[in-house]
Amino acid sequence: MTTPDCYTCSKEEVFDNLPPRECVVHDQHWRVAHAFNTAVPGWLVLLPRRHVAAVHDLTNAEASSLGLWQVKLSRALRGMTGCAKTYVVQFAEAEGFAHVHFHIVPRMADLQPEHRGPGIFDLLRRPEQERVTADQADQIALSLRTQLHGHPNAQQPDHGI
């Protein structure tokens, strides 16, 4: 079920036509997208495939695979970017983005102190010339697909992490 005026649900309605950056990988419960308007290559967003406004509203099936997704994506980002760690963050408070979503952000070892922790969100508000382009995000998505599944067109995750 989708909800009108929900950005995430609007993407689910055109699921079969999404570019790689909007559907890095997916399963029946979750879809992974590369964040837009970010200056951080590999900033991922893990999204439930149905409209959910609060974590406590996840089904048991969605909840049981959530941690697997977070770990699998963190491992893939580490393998691809060499990041020191990943941040996993969930607020879902911005207008139009109340759909639950988890940010999985590669935190590089040389990240400036002011951008560590919650300061990472400042990198979502950088000038356009500093942002990851749509083409770059598509290339990152395809690389992550390969990292996760060994084939650039792979869609279904293997939860046997």
Helices and strands as residue ranges (DSSP letters): H 7-13, G 15-17, G 20-22, E 25-26, E 30-34, E 44-48, G 55-57, H 60-81, E 85-89, E 102-107, G 113-115, G 117-124, G 128-130, H 134-149
